[in-house]
Amino acid sequence: MLYSQGFRLAEQLASKVVPLFQLCSEQLSSQTHYDFGLRALKSVLTSAGNLKRAQQVDETAEESVWQSLEHRTLIRSVCETVIPKLIAEDIPLLHGLVKDVFPGATFEPESMEDLRAVVKKLATDMRLVVGDEWLEKIMQLYQIQHIHHGVMLVGPSGSGKTTAWRVLLEAIGKLRGEHVQSYVIDPKVFFE
């Protein structure tokens, strides 16, 4: 799959990402929503391909440049795809596993400063206190909704789930200069 996504070092990367997922399933805490099987691996590889195609790289660049770029791209894909699903205690463990499997490689998250600024302004206008963790979850929600067709927010009552997706939706609308609208569908109601 990495070859089909355009990765030159597909065999080398595959020999690292598969053991990484095995280590994650063995060493991270046992949660019912965790999935480190083939479906999750396919999501990571698809996301990595999307990230790779979005980058502008000189085709005649040296092998070391390609190696560094492809490693960083795969690590970014793993982190952007897996971290939003993890509980807070497992995030440092994942970072440690990534450093063990990809020694010397670093994770460079996308900054998304425009979106962050709009989210902060909207939240301030709504008289909300913008915590770093809440803001980071909104950024993760934004990234993960590009990868998956359906997304579920899970957490205790009053933790800001509804406010988070509403603020994100409004922020996306402001950035695009469009009016956005959401519809809430009660899953317990069915139509005949």
N, C-alpha and C positions, 0 to 999 in steps of 0.2 A: 504494500500500500504506500509506503514511503517513496518507492520508485515512481509510482503512478502520480504522486503529488509533486514530483520534480526534485526530489532530494538526491544529490549525487552520492552521499555517504550513507545510503539507506541501510546497508548491512551493518555497518558500525553502529549507527543510531538504534537500530532494532535490537542489537545485542545488549543495549543499555536500557532501553525503555521497557522491554518486557520484564527483565529482572526487577526494575524499579517498581512496576505494578505488583509483582510477587511480594517484594519487601513491604509495600504499602499494605497489602492484605494481611501479611503476617504481623507487622509491628505496630500499625495504627490501632486505635481502640476499636472494639467491635460495636458498630452502630448498624441499625437496620437499614438505613438509607445509603450506606456505603456500598459502592460497586466498583471493584477493580478487575472486572472480567473483560471479555472481548468487546462488549458494547461500549464500555468506558474507554478502552484503548482505542477503539475506532473513532470515538469522538475527539480524542486527543490528536490522533493522526490527521483527521479531517481539518481540525482547527489549525494544526501546524501547516498543512498545505495552503490554507487560506492566508495565513500570516506570511508564508513564503512568497506567494504570488503577489501580495500587496507591497513587497519590498522591491526597490529598484537597485539591482546589483549588476555590476559589469560582468558579462559572461566570460571575459578573458582574465578575470582576477585569479590570483595564485590559489593553490590548493589550501594553504593555511587560512586564507580569508574565507573560503567556502566552508571549511571545517568549523571555524569559529562562528560564522553566521548560522549555519545549520544547527549547531549545538544550542546556541542561544535561542533560536526559533523554537526548537523542540522543548526546551526548558520552559520558555514563556508559555507555550501551549499547555504543557502539563500543569503549570501553576495556575493559569487562567481558567482551566477546565476543572481541576480537582479542588483547589482551595475553597471556592464558594460552597462546596458540599461538606467541608470538614467542620467539626466542632473546634472551638478555639484552642483546646489543649493539643490537638493533633497538628495544627499548622506548623509549629516549630519542628515537630518530628518530621514532617514532610520536607521542610527545607533542609534538614540534616540528611535525609535519605537522598535528596537530589544532589547535595554537595558530595556525598559518598560515591554516587554512581557517575556523576559528571564532575570529576575533580577539576578545580580551577575555573569552572564556568560560573557565570553570575546570572541572576534573574533580574531583568530590567522591566518592571511593569510599565505598561502604557500610561502616560501621565494624565491624559484627558483633562487638561487644565480648564478648557472652555466649559465642559460639562460640570466639572467640580465647582467652578465659579457660579454658574447659573443655579446649581442645586443649593449652594450656600446662600445665595441671595434669596431664592424662593423660600427656603426654610426660615431664614431670618425674617422675611416679610410675614410669614405665618406665625411668627413668635415662637419658633422652635429652637431649642439648643442643639447645635450641630456638633455632635461628638465625632471623633475620628473613626471609631469603629462603625458607627451608623453610616457615615459618609462612605467608608470603604465598602460596606455591604451594598450600598446603592451602586457603586462603580462595578462591583462584582455582578450584580443583577443585570446591569447594562451589558456587560461582556458576555455573560452566560446566555442571555436571551438571543444573542446572535448565533449561538451554536446549537441550541435545542429548540424544538418546536413548542414544547410545553415546559414551563418552569413553575416550581412550587416553592413558596416561602413558608418556612416552618420555624416556629419559635413560640415562647410563652406569650400569654395575653399581655398587651401593653408594651411590647418590646419594639413597636414601631414598624411592623410589617406593612400594614395598609398605608400608613403615611409615606413609607419609603417608596412603594411603587407609584403612589399618586404624585409625589414630588418628582420622581424620575420621569414619569410620563409628561408632566407639565414642562419639565426642563428640556426634554427632547423636542417638544413642540416649539418652545421658544427658540432653541438653537436652529431648528429647521424653518422657523417663521410660518408655522402652520398651526391651525387649531386642531388639537387632538381630543378624542373623546373615548371614554371607556364604558364598557357595559359589564355589569355584574350579573352573573347567571347563577342561580341557586342550583347546586348539583342534585338536590333532593327532589326537584320538580322535573317531571318529564312530560313531554307533549305527545298527544296521540294523533 
